[in-house]
Amino acid sequence: MSHEPTMKLVTNLDRAAIEAKLREAGGAAAAAGLTDLAKMFIGIEGLPAAQIEQRVNNAMKWLADKPQHMKISALLELVGMNLKNLK
């Protein structure tokens, strides 16, 4: 039996919540020593939706072969599901 916490899938995050999740992902990346990944989320506040989407997609591709960073990947997947809500 796994004791890993599950993430609640939420699809109604607004811009502020999306930006907060991206800051959280950036902080987790920095704490894990993933400097290049963490830099992707610096200065995201107020960026156009297309630029945020590009950064999220690039980060997810970067993490694709790094299962040891599943928590960061899960945060980015959650954000990815909510990108349509960026205004």
KOLTORTOR-480134 format. One record per residue (C-alpha): x, y, z; residue in three letters. Coordinates in pm, 1 decimal. Layout:
N
@u X v Y w Z residuo Ala
...
REM end
This chain:
87
@u 0.0 v 0.0 w 0.0 residuo Met
@u 137.1 v 339.0 w -99.9 residuo Ser
@u 142.4 v 620.8 w 150.1 residuo His
@u 206.0 v 896.2 w -101.3 residuo Glu
@u -39.8 v 1185.1 w -73.5 residuo Pro
@u -270.9 v 1233.1 w -366.2 residuo Thr
@u -328.3 v 1567.1 w -532.3 residuo Met
@u -680.9 v 1691.7 w -569.6 residuo Lys
@u -747.7 v 1772.2 w -934.6 residuo Leu
@u -887.8 v 2120.5 w -957.5 residuo Val
@u -977.0 v 2274.7 w -1292.7 residuo Thr
@u -1106.7 v 2612.8 w -1180.9 residuo Asn
@u -787.9 v 2788.6 w -1071.5 residuo Leu
@u -778.2 v 3158.1 w -1156.0 residuo Asp
@u -469.0 v 3350.6 w -1264.9 residuo Arg
@u -359.6 v 3426.1 w -907.3 residuo Ala
@u -385.8 v 3059.5 w -807.7 residuo Ala
@u -202.9 v 2947.1 w -1123.5 residuo Ile
@u 78.4 v 3192.3 w -1056.7 residuo Glu
@u 95.8 v 3072.7 w -694.4 residuo Ala
@u 127.9 v 2709.8 w -808.4 residuo Lys
@u 404.6 v 2810.1 w -1049.7 residuo Leu
@u 589.2 v 2992.0 w -770.4 residuo Arg
@u 549.6 v 2676.2 w -561.0 residuo Glu
@u 690.5 v 2465.0 w -845.8 residuo Ala
@u 979.8 v 2708.5 w -885.9 residuo Gly
@u 1053.5 v 2696.5 w -514.9 residuo Gly
@u 1046.8 v 2317.1 w -515.3 residuo Ala
@u 1279.2 v 2314.0 w -816.5 residuo Ala
@u 1521.4 v 2552.1 w -644.9 residuo Ala
@u 1513.1 v 2342.1 w -326.3 residuo Ala
@u 1594.6 v 2032.2 w -535.1 residuo Ala
@u 1891.3 v 2209.6 w -692.8 residuo Gly
@u 1719.3 v 2237.8 w -1033.3 residuo Leu
@u 1831.7 v 2594.0 w -1098.7 residuo Thr
@u 1750.8 v 2598.0 w -1470.8 residuo Asp
@u 1398.3 v 2476.0 w -1402.6 residuo Leu
@u 1346.6 v 2721.8 w -1117.5 residuo Ala
@u 1448.7 v 3010.4 w -1344.7 residuo Lys
@u 1157.2 v 2928.3 w -1577.6 residuo Met
@u 917.3 v 3052.1 w -1311.3 residuo Phe
@u 1086.5 v 3376.4 w -1214.3 residuo Ile
@u 885.8 v 3681.3 w -1316.1 residuo Gly
@u 575.1 v 3496.1 w -1431.8 residuo Ile
@u 335.3 v 3737.6 w -1268.4 residuo Glu
@u 127.9 v 3914.6 w -1531.0 residuo Gly
@u 285.9 v 3742.8 w -1831.0 residuo Leu
@u 55.6 v 3676.6 w -2126.1 residuo Pro
@u -114.7 v 3337.3 w -2117.2 residuo Ala
@u 82.6 v 3212.1 w -2419.8 residuo Ala
@u 416.4 v 3280.0 w -2247.1 residuo Gln
@u 307.8 v 3105.2 w -1927.9 residuo Ile
@u 182.4 v 2810.0 w -2131.5 residuo Glu
@u 515.3 v 2789.5 w -2313.9 residuo Gln
@u 711.0 v 2791.5 w -1988.0 residuo Arg
@u 487.2 v 2522.4 w -1837.0 residuo Val
@u 518.7 v 2303.0 w -2146.3 residuo Asn
@u 897.2 v 2348.1 w -2157.4 residuo Asn
@u 925.0 v 2260.6 w -1789.2 residuo Ala
@u 709.9 v 1950.1 w -1831.0 residuo Met
@u 927.0 v 1835.2 w -2122.8 residuo Lys
@u 1239.7 v 1901.4 w -1915.1 residuo Trp
@u 1099.3 v 1686.0 w -1631.6 residuo Leu
@u 966.2 v 1406.3 w -1856.2 residuo Ala
@u 1259.8 v 1174.3 w -1788.3 residuo Asp
@u 1306.3 v 1272.2 w -1423.6 residuo Lys
@u 1058.3 v 1063.9 w -1219.1 residuo Pro
@u 1238.8 v 1157.2 w -898.5 residuo Gln
@u 1079.8 v 1503.3 w -930.4 residuo His
@u 722.6 v 1377.5 w -952.5 residuo Met
@u 590.6 v 1640.2 w -708.6 residuo Lys
@u 702.5 v 1924.5 w -936.7 residuo Ile
@u 562.9 v 1743.3 w -1240.9 residuo Ser
@u 228.6 v 1697.8 w -1066.4 residuo Ala
@u 209.6 v 2069.9 w -986.5 residuo Leu
@u 281.8 v 2154.7 w -1348.3 residuo Leu
@u 20.5 v 1907.5 w -1472.0 residuo Glu
@u -233.9 v 2073.2 w -1244.8 residuo Leu
@u -139.1 v 2411.9 w -1384.5 residuo Val
@u -155.9 v 2271.5 w -1736.9 residuo Gly
@u -515.9 v 2166.6 w -1682.8 residuo Met
@u -598.5 v 2519.7 w -1574.3 residuo Asn
@u -416.6 v 2723.1 w -1840.5 residuo Leu
@u -748.6 v 2779.9 w -2018.7 residuo Lys
@u -851.2 v 2992.2 w -1719.8 residuo Asn
@u -574.3 v 3249.6 w -1767.0 residuo Leu
@u -715.1 v 3586.0 w -1861.3 residuo Lys
REM end
